[in-house]
Amino acid sequence: MQTFKNLGSALMILAFLFISHTNVQAQTQKFESAGAYMNYMGEQYEAILRDFLSYNSSIAHSKSARKVDNKRQELIQTVKTAKQKISAMPPYEGDKSLRDSAVAFLNISYLILTDDYGKIINLEDVAEQSYDAMEAYLLARDMAGKKLDEASDRLNETEKKFAAAHNVNLVDTQSDLEIKAKKAGEVNDYHRVIYLIFFKSYKQEAYLLDAINTKNINGIEQNRNTLLKYAEEGLAKLQTLKPYTNDKTLIMACQQMLQFYQKECKEKIQVYTDYFLKQENFNKIKKAFEAKKEADRKQEDVDQYNKAVKEVNEAATVYNNNNNQVNSNRSTLIDNWNKSVDTFLQKHTPKYK
């Protein structure tokens, strides 16, 4: 009985994104054994896996689909030529099941890259606009990956039947490439869980800041309450997460951001609303004061106006100091978050040439 390494484990790892670009020619020669026949296909997937690792390593600091679209175009061509190469393989002893299943897998890959992934790129353009859009973007990626997983499962089953029919012993072991690819997927999945927790509050604060910029007091209060809710929910979720291989940096960076949002809502936002209310009150008093002729103004009018001037000036000082402090703290923590993400991905994403 011939021994052959199971292709299925490698194919499952290729669940969503991979890159390969090789020049190939149609294979027309006969194969000496079923093992050689299967090994020939395995070489194609191993090349894809190598290039996937190289690709994944190069984008460890970016989640942008747009930036890699040029590589996607290369991959589309690679899938087409790979399909041509495998399609040209003869049936093995009249059995064309494995060849046809592999071609079907490549067809699914091609459709995902030209349709589903194209939609994903379009979704990316709007993903940053809201938390729901970001969830839709990530869900589209998951669904595309699921389609490829299902095609891989079908190929894996066909492979097992082909091996059994032609006396080939499948050895289900993982190569160094497969281990690294699986590791890369785990790192990305872990990062995404924490990223969504961060992004939900991050985006909500943007709505709060818009309300502050437009001095919309009702909007400030509504968005403050929502942000406080999201921040506290996020902090609770972080408590349930385990560090990735004892690395707490990503959890801690997200925790610090959410604690900032929590404190901002509880202690800092009131300063803005107090100032806007005093400013609004001052403008009313000023308008009424200036509407009166100087001869008609009473001492109590002057006293009321001067008091309003003092109050609004004091509130403005508190507002500016508060605003400067909040902006400085936010900038520091956002910078720390971004650096923590980069460090985490660089540290844990397997390096590959």
Buried (B, 14 or more C-beta within 10 A) or exposed (E): EBEBBBBBBBBBBBBBBBBBBEEBEEBEEEBEBBBEBBBBBBEBBBBBBBBBBBBBBBBBEEBEBEEBEEBBEBBBEBBEBBBBBBBEBBEBEEBEBBBBBBBBBBEBBBBBBEEBBBEBBBBBEEBBEBBEBBBBBBEBBEBBBEBBBEBBBBBBEBBBEBBEBBEBEBEEEBEEBBEBBBBBBBBBEBBBEBBBBBBBBBBBBBBBBEBBEEBBBEBBBBBBEBBBEBBBBBBEBBEEBEEBEEBEBBBBBBBBBBBBBBBBBEEBBBBBBBBBBBBEBBEEBBEEBEEEEEEEEEEEBEEBBEEBBEBBEEBBEBBEEBBEEBEEBBEEBBEBBEEBBEBBBEEBBBEBE
